[in-house]
């Protein structure tokens, strides 16, 4: 049994600009390595979300969605990343850093990024 006597809450403002990134790697090891480097490189608040789906999950997702062949996600280890920053220029710079990092880890990675309008 325990009693909480003190708690700290940190609030981070919502970023003005948000980017969504999808990176498909050749293997799980490359995706995991990318996450490790992303956590080490990105300053607080820039890396907002990072989700991993393995090839089996991507296959099930594609099947469930019944996408046409050109719309299906590649059945590879995939990271879904959300970045946020104060300005479009800073966000572009962070997207380039993430792209360069992912392609350095796996030069066959499929990298797609989009920003909010």
C-alpha positions in Angstrom: 0.0 0.0 0.0 1.4 3.4 -0.9 0.3 7.0 -0.7 1.3 9.5 -3.4 2.3 12.7 -1.7 3.8 14.6 -4.7 3.4 14.5 -8.4 4.9 16.5 -11.2 3.1 17.2 -14.4 5.0 18.6 -17.5 3.0 20.3 -20.1 4.3 20.8 -23.7 2.6 23.2 -26.0 1.1 21.8 -29.2 3.5 22.4 -32.2 2.5 24.8 -34.9 3.6 22.4 -37.6 3.2 18.6 -37.8 4.8 16.0 -40.1 3.8 12.4 -40.6 6.6 10.0 -41.8 6.3 6.3 -42.8 9.6 4.4 -43.2 9.6 0.7 -44.3 12.9 -1.1 -43.5 14.3 -4.4 -44.7 14.2 -5.9 -41.2 13.1 -5.4 -37.6 16.7 -4.8 -36.5 17.1 -1.8 -38.7 13.8 -0.3 -37.5 14.8 -0.9 -33.9 18.1 0.8 -34.5 16.4 3.8 -36.1 14.1 4.2 -33.0 17.2 4.1 -30.7 18.9 6.8 -32.7 15.7 8.9 -33.1 15.2 8.9 -29.3 18.8 10.0 -28.8 18.8 12.7 -31.5 15.4 14.4 -31.3 15.0 17.1 -28.8 12.2 17.1 -26.3 8.9 17.6 -28.1 10.1 17.2 -31.7 9.5 13.4 -31.8 5.8 13.3 -30.9 5.0 9.7 -31.8 6.7 6.6 -33.1 4.9 3.3 -33.8 6.2 0.0 -35.1 4.4 -2.6 -37.2 6.1 -5.8 -38.2 5.6 -7.4 -41.7 2.9 -9.8 -40.5 0.8 -7.0 -39.1 1.2 -4.9 -42.3 0.1 -8.0 -44.3 -3.0 -8.3 -42.1 -3.7 -4.6 -42.3 -3.5 -4.6 -46.1 -5.8 -7.7 -46.2 -8.3 -6.1 -43.9 -8.3 -2.8 -45.8 -8.6 -4.6 -49.1 -6.4 -2.0 -50.8 -5.5 -2.1 -54.5 -2.0 -3.2 -55.1 -0.6 0.3 -55.6 -2.2 1.5 -52.3 -0.9 -1.3 -50.1 1.9 -0.7 -47.6 5.0 -2.8 -48.3 5.1 -5.9 -46.1 8.2 -4.8 -44.2 9.2 -3.6 -40.8 7.6 -0.2 -40.7 7.8 2.9 -38.5 5.1 5.5 -38.3 6.7 8.7 -37.0 5.1 12.0 -36.1 7.3 15.1 -35.7 6.2 18.6 -34.5 8.0 21.9 -34.5 7.3 25.7 -34.3 8.1 26.6 -37.9 7.9 24.9 -41.3 11.7 25.5 -41.8 12.6 23.7 -38.5 10.2 20.9 -39.4 11.8 20.5 -42.8 15.2 20.3 -41.2 14.1 17.6 -38.8 12.5 15.6 -41.6 15.8 15.7 -43.4 17.6 14.5 -40.3 15.2 11.6 -39.9 15.4 10.7 -43.6 19.2 10.8 -43.6 19.3 8.7 -40.4 16.9 6.0 -41.8 18.7 5.8 -45.1 22.1 5.5 -43.4 20.8 2.6 -41.3 19.1 0.9 -44.3 19.8 2.3 -47.8 16.9 0.3 -49.2 14.4 1.9 -46.8 11.2 3.4 -48.3 10.8 6.9 -46.8 7.6 9.0 -47.2 6.9 12.2 -45.4 4.0 14.6 -45.5 3.2 17.9 -43.6 0.0 19.5 -42.5 -1.1 22.3 -44.8 
